[in-house]
Amino acid sequence: MKKVLSILMTVLAALAFASCDFDGYDPDMEDATSVRVGLCDDPGTLSAEGCYFQSSVVVAQGKDLEVDWTVSVDHNPYWIVVKKINIDDEFTGTYKDDDRIVAKSGIGVSVAPNSTGNKRTAYLRFTTEDGSSVVYKLTQSR
């Protein structure tokens, strides 16, 4: 049973990695330190009315498929707040009593209404333990 669970967790990690849309991906892996970020629930263009969304996040560096990270917003605009959160996701197993709750790292994002008449952009910066970072762009409609 432990071996089955171990295989199952490996498959889950691979699926999470494969299901995310990655920015900064180097398919040749020539740069073993490049940082990529994937939001598994890409919010697209954010509503002008304001919103809150959560998304699972995978940050990969070089050949490491998931590394620890922090998140911040470049230039700290007043209209967006981003926090790192844990997201519990239910995994439905193949066998009886195989269902599991899987904790994933993610972000919770609060966006204030946009009354400026112009679209606006925020840059989420995901930083790894060694100080390397990658930016993910979010745009709010007007």
N, C-alpha and C positions, 0 to 999 in steps of 0.2 A: 504494500500500500504506500509506503514512503517513497519507493522508486516511482510509482505512478504519479504521486503528488509532485515529486521533483520534476518529472517530465512535463506535467501539466503546467507548473509555474514557469518553466522555460518556454513552453509554447505560448503562454499568456504574454510574457515579456516580448517575445518576437512579434506577436500579433499587435501589441500596443505600438511597438516601434514601426511596424509596416503600415499601420493604419493612419499614422500621422503625416501631415503635409510638412516636409522639412524645408527650411530656408538655409542657405549656405552649404548645401550638400556637394561634396566633391566625390563624384562616382569613381575616380581612379584611386582615391585614398592616398595620393602622393604626399599630401600634407597630413602627417599623423597627429597633428595637434589642432586641426580645424574644428571649430565648434558649430554645431547645427542645432536648431530648435524646431520642434514640431508641436503644434497645437492640434489635439485630436478632434476638437470641435471648433473649427475655424469660424469665428462669428461673422465674417464678411464685413461689409460696410455697416457701421453702427448707426442706429436710428437717431435722427435729430431730436426725438422726444426724450432721449436718455434711456439708459438700460442698465441691467446687471446681468452678467453671464459668468459661467464657470467653464473651464476647459482643462482637461488633462494635458499635461505637458511632459514631453520627453526631451531632454537635452543630451546630445551625444558629443563626444570629443574624440577625434581620431578614430580609433577602432573600438573605443569603449562606448557601448550602445546606450548607457544611461549613467550619468554622473550627477552628483549633487550640485545644486544651483541656488542662486538668489535672484530675485527680480526687482527691478526699479524702473522708473519712468524718466527718460532723459529730460532735463530742463524742468522737471516737476510741475507740469501744467495744473492749474487749479481744478480743472473740470474732469479729471480722471484719477481714480484711486485703484491701485493694484496690490493684492496681497497673495502670498503663497499660501495655499491651503491643501489639505488632504481630501481627496475625493474617494468615496467608497463606491465601487462598481460591482454589480452582481454578475458572477460568472456562472452560467448554467452548464454543469458538467455532462459528460456522456453517460456516466453510470449512476446508479442509484446512490444517493447520499454523497454525490460528487460536487454539488453546488458549493460555491465559495463566495465570500465577500473579499474583493481584492482592493487594497488601499493603493491609490496612485497619487503622485504629487501633481498639483495643478495650480491654477490661478483663479481668483475671484476678482472680477473687474466691475467697478461702479463708474458709470459715465453720466455726468450731469447733462440736462437738456442743452441743446445748442441753439441759442437765439441770436447768434452773430450774423446770420445771413450768408456765411461762408462755410465751406467744409473745413474741418480741422483734423490734424494728424498728431498722433502720439507715438512715441517710439519706446517699446518695452525692451529693456536691456536685461538679458539673462547672462549672469556671470558665474563662472565655475570657480572651484576652490583655488586654482592657480592664477586667477585674475583675468583669464581669457573671457571674452564675451561675444555675444551675437545679438543683433537687434531684430525685433519683430515689429512691423509697422501696422498700426491700427488707424483707420480713417472713420470719422463721424460725418454723416451727411449734413447738409445745410437745411 
